[in-house]
Amino acid sequence: MRPLDPQKNWVTIGVWDDSSCGGSHLNEEPFETEPAKKTWTTNPKFSLQFKEEGPTPVWFKVTLQVADKNWKSKTARKMKVMN
């Protein structure tokens, strides 16, 4: 494993909240018919644009990650509800 080059590593911090947490493709037609529950299209969207053109292909990796402290607390709460 090797660390990412800080000059080539771009981070965008965001949040899914009540207005933008649309779930998955299962929250749309044909799986979901109730209008209030058809929410997949409200998920955040990002567009990647590469301005340099040339014969060499551009390789990139997108990683979606939940902040560790938030994930652990939400998981713990969910486990209590399930038990």
C-alpha positions in Angstrom: 0.0 0.0 0.0 1.2 3.5 -0.8 -0.2 6.9 0.3 -1.9 9.1 -2.3 0.0 12.0 -3.7 -1.5 15.0 -2.0 -1.2 17.1 -5.2 -3.3 14.5 -7.0 -5.8 13.7 -4.3 -9.0 15.7 -4.2 -11.5 15.4 -1.4 -15.1 16.7 -1.4 -16.9 16.5 1.9 -20.6 16.4 1.8 -23.6 14.9 3.7 -26.7 13.0 2.9 -29.5 14.7 4.9 -33.3 14.5 4.9 -33.5 16.3 1.5 -30.8 14.3 -0.3 -30.8 10.7 1.1 -32.6 9.0 -1.7 -31.6 5.4 -1.1 -30.9 3.1 -4.1 -32.4 2.4 -7.5 -35.0 0.3 -5.5 -36.5 3.6 -4.4 -37.8 4.3 -7.9 -40.1 2.7 -10.5 -40.8 -0.1 -11.0 -39.9 -1.1 -7.4 -41.5 1.8 -5.6 -44.9 3.2 -6.6 -45.6 5.6 -3.7 -44.6 9.1 -4.9 -43.2 10.1 -1.4 -40.9 7.1 -1.4 -39.5 7.6 -4.9 -36.4 9.4 -3.7 -33.4 7.9 -5.6 -33.1 10.9 -7.9 -32.6 13.2 -4.9 -29.2 11.6 -4.2 -26.2 13.9 -4.7 -24.6 13.9 -8.1 -21.1 14.9 -9.2 -19.7 15.4 -12.7 -16.1 14.7 -13.5 -14.5 16.7 -16.3 -11.0 16.3 -17.6 -9.7 19.2 -19.5 -6.4 17.8 -20.9 -6.7 15.7 -24.0 -4.1 13.3 -25.3 -3.3 9.8 -26.4 -2.8 8.5 -22.9 -6.0 7.4 -21.1 -6.9 9.0 -17.8 -7.2 6.6 -14.8 -9.1 7.6 -11.7 -10.6 6.1 -8.6 -13.7 7.4 -6.8 -14.1 6.4 -3.1 -17.2 7.0 -1.1 -16.6 6.9 2.6 -18.5 7.5 5.8 -16.6 9.2 8.6 -15.6 6.5 11.0 -17.0 8.2 14.2 -20.4 8.8 12.5 -20.6 5.3 11.1 -19.7 3.6 14.4 -22.3 5.6 16.4 -25.1 5.0 13.8 -24.3 1.3 13.6 -24.3 0.9 17.4 -27.7 2.6 17.6 -29.1 0.4 14.8 -27.8 -2.8 16.5 -29.6 -1.8 19.7 -32.9 -1.3 17.8 -32.5 -4.7 16.1 -31.8 -6.6 19.4 
